[in-house]
Amino acid sequence: MPVPEYVTRMRKHIGHDLLLLPGAGAVVRDDQGRVLLLQRSDNGQWSLPAGMIEPGEQPAEAILREITEETGIVAEIERLAGVAVHETEYPNGDQCSYLAVWFRCRAVGGEARPDGDESLDVGWFAPDELPPVGGLTRLRIRTTADPDAPAWYAEPGDTHEEFGGTHGL
C-alpha cells in the first residue's frame, strides 16, 4: 500500500520506531447485505477498504476516498461503527500504532474492480461466506451487522487478540 508522503518524511527522522497514525476503515454493504472486500496487493490477504487520514482530512472524507480508490465503489456513510487502537510491525521493521475509526457504509454506485496498485481483487461476499480474513476485519464486520447499534469501542483495560499482528488498517 502506498505510504503517504508525511509518513515517509517522519520515517526519515525516526527510522523504524513506533509511530501513532490516524486511519479510517469501512464495512460497505450492498442491497443484498453482502460485504465488500479487497485482496491487498502488499500481502495477498482479504481485507476491508481502509487507509490513512491525510493532514487536514476528516475521517469520513478519508474513507469515502479510500473506498473509491481501492475498489471502484462509491459509498455513503450510514453511521460511525467503532474506534480502536491496534499495533503492527511491518516486514521492513516499521512499527505503527493505528488509531482507527470505522464506518458502516452502503454502496450507492460504481463498479467493483481492483485498482491494480493497492488491490489485486475486489468482491462482494455474504457475511457467512467470507474468504479467510483477520480478526480485526471480523470485528469490524460484527460491529456493523446491526444498522442501529451504537459505536463500538474497547472498554478501558480491555485487550483484544484481534488488535495484534495485522498489517495495515
C-alpha positions as CSV (number, residue, x, y, z in Angstrom):
1,M,0.0,0.0,0.0
2,P,1.4,3.4,-0.8
3,V,2.7,5.3,2.2
4,P,1.6,9.0,2.4
5,E,4.4,11.5,2.0
6,Y,4.1,12.8,5.5
7,V,4.8,9.3,6.9
8,T,7.8,8.9,4.6
9,R,9.2,12.2,5.9
10,M,8.7,11.2,9.5
11,R,10.4,7.8,8.9
12,K,13.5,9.6,7.7
13,H,13.8,11.2,11.1
14,I,12.8,8.3,13.4
15,G,13.7,5.2,11.4
16,H,11.6,2.1,12.3
17,D,10.5,3.4,15.7
18,L,6.8,3.4,16.7
19,L,4.5,6.0,15.0
20,L,1.0,6.8,16.1
21,L,-1.0,7.2,12.8
22,P,-4.7,8.0,12.2
23,G,-6.7,5.7,10.0
24,A,-10.2,5.1,8.7
25,G,-11.9,1.9,7.6
26,A,-15.3,0.8,6.4
27,V,-17.7,-2.1,6.1
28,V,-19.5,-1.4,2.9
29,R,-22.7,-3.4,2.2
30,D,-24.8,-3.7,-0.9
31,D,-28.6,-4.0,-1.1
32,Q,-28.3,-7.8,-0.6
33,G,-26.3,-7.3,2.6
34,R,-23.1,-8.6,1.1
35,V,-19.8,-7.1,2.4
36,L,-17.2,-5.5,0.1
37,L,-13.7,-7.0,0.5
38,L,-10.5,-6.4,-1.4
39,Q,-7.4,-8.6,-1.8
40,R,-4.5,-6.5,-0.7
41,S,-1.5,-6.2,-3.1
42,D,1.1,-6.0,-0.3
43,N,0.3,-9.3,1.4
44,G,-2.4,-11.0,-0.6
45,Q,-4.9,-11.1,2.3
46,W,-8.6,-10.2,2.0
47,S,-9.5,-7.1,4.0
48,L,-11.9,-4.2,4.2
49,P,-11.3,-0.8,2.5
50,A,-9.1,1.3,4.8
51,G,-6.3,3.9,4.7
52,M,-4.5,6.7,6.5
53,I,-6.2,10.0,7.1
54,E,-4.3,12.8,5.3
55,P,-3.4,16.0,7.2
56,G,-6.5,18.3,7.2
57,E,-8.8,15.5,6.0
58,Q,-11.8,14.4,8.1
59,P,-12.1,10.6,8.7
60,A,-15.4,10.4,6.8
61,E,-13.7,12.1,3.7
62,A,-10.7,9.8,4.0
63,I,-12.8,6.6,4.0
64,L,-15.0,7.6,1.1
65,R,-11.9,8.4,-0.9
66,E,-10.2,5.1,0.0
67,I,-13.3,3.1,-0.9
68,T,-13.5,4.5,-4.3
69,E,-9.7,4.5,-4.9
70,E,-9.2,0.8,-3.8
71,T,-12.5,-0.8,-5.1
72,G,-14.2,1.5,-7.6
73,I,-17.3,1.6,-5.4
74,V,-19.0,4.9,-4.5
75,A,-20.4,4.7,-1.0
76,E,-22.2,6.8,1.6
77,I,-21.8,6.6,5.3
78,E,-24.7,5.3,7.4
79,R,-23.0,5.6,10.8
80,L,-19.9,5.6,12.8
81,A,-19.3,1.9,13.8
82,G,-16.3,1.9,16.0
83,V,-12.9,3.1,17.2
84,A,-9.8,1.2,18.4
85,V,-6.1,1.3,18.6
86,H,-4.0,-1.6,17.2
87,E,-0.3,-2.0,16.7
88,T,1.6,-3.7,13.9
89,E,5.1,-4.3,12.8
90,Y,5.7,-4.4,9.0
91,P,8.2,-6.8,7.4
92,N,10.6,-3.9,6.9
93,G,10.7,-3.3,10.7
94,D,8.4,-0.2,10.7
95,Q,6.3,-0.1,13.8
96,C,2.9,1.6,13.8
97,S,0.1,2.1,16.3
98,Y,-3.0,3.0,14.4
99,L,-5.9,5.0,15.9
100,A,-8.6,3.7,13.6
101,V,-12.2,4.7,13.2
102,W,-14.5,2.6,11.0
103,F,-17.9,3.3,9.5
104,R,-20.9,1.3,8.3
105,C,-21.4,2.3,4.7
106,R,-23.7,1.3,1.8
107,A,-22.8,1.2,-1.8
108,V,-24.6,3.8,-4.0
109,G,-22.7,3.5,-7.3
110,G,-19.6,2.5,-9.1
111,E,-18.5,-1.0,-10.2
112,A,-16.3,-3.3,-8.1
113,R,-12.9,-3.5,-9.6
114,P,-9.3,-3.8,-8.3
115,D,-7.1,-0.7,-8.7
116,G,-4.0,-2.7,-9.7
117,D,-2.0,-0.9,-7.1
118,E,-3.5,-1.4,-3.6
119,S,-6.0,-4.2,-4.5
120,L,-5.5,-7.3,-6.6
121,D,-9.1,-8.4,-6.5
122,V,-12.4,-7.0,-5.2
123,G,-15.6,-8.9,-4.4
124,W,-18.9,-8.9,-2.6
125,F,-19.3,-11.7,0.0
126,A,-22.2,-12.8,2.1
127,P,-21.3,-12.4,5.8
128,D,-21.4,-16.2,6.3
129,E,-19.3,-16.9,3.2
130,L,-16.3,-14.8,3.7
131,P,-12.8,-15.8,2.5
132,P,-10.2,-16.1,5.2
133,V,-9.9,-12.7,6.9
134,G,-8.1,-11.4,10.0
135,G,-9.6,-10.8,13.4
136,L,-9.8,-7.0,13.0
137,T,-11.8,-7.5,9.8
138,R,-14.1,-9.9,11.6
139,L,-14.5,-7.5,14.5
140,R,-15.4,-4.6,12.1
141,I,-18.0,-6.7,10.2
142,R,-19.5,-7.9,13.5
143,T,-19.8,-4.4,14.9
144,T,-21.6,-3.2,11.8
145,A,-24.1,-6.0,11.5
146,D,-26.9,-4.1,13.3
147,P,-27.6,-0.9,11.4
148,D,-28.8,0.8,14.6
149,A,-26.1,-0.4,17.1
150,P,-24.1,2.2,19.0
151,A,-20.4,2.7,18.0
152,W,-18.1,0.0,19.4
153,Y,-15.0,0.7,21.4
154,A,-12.7,-1.2,23.7
155,E,-13.5,-0.7,27.3
156,P,-10.6,0.7,29.4
157,G,-8.2,-2.1,30.2
158,D,-9.7,-4.5,27.6
159,T,-7.3,-6.2,25.3
160,H,-8.4,-8.0,22.1
161,E,-6.4,-10.5,20.2
162,E,-8.0,-9.0,17.0
163,F,-5.7,-6.0,17.5
164,G,-2.3,-7.6,17.2
165,G,-0.2,-8.5,14.2
166,T,-2.4,-7.2,11.4
167,H,-0.5,-5.4,8.7
168,G,-2.3,-2.2,7.8
169,L,-5.6,-0.8,8.9
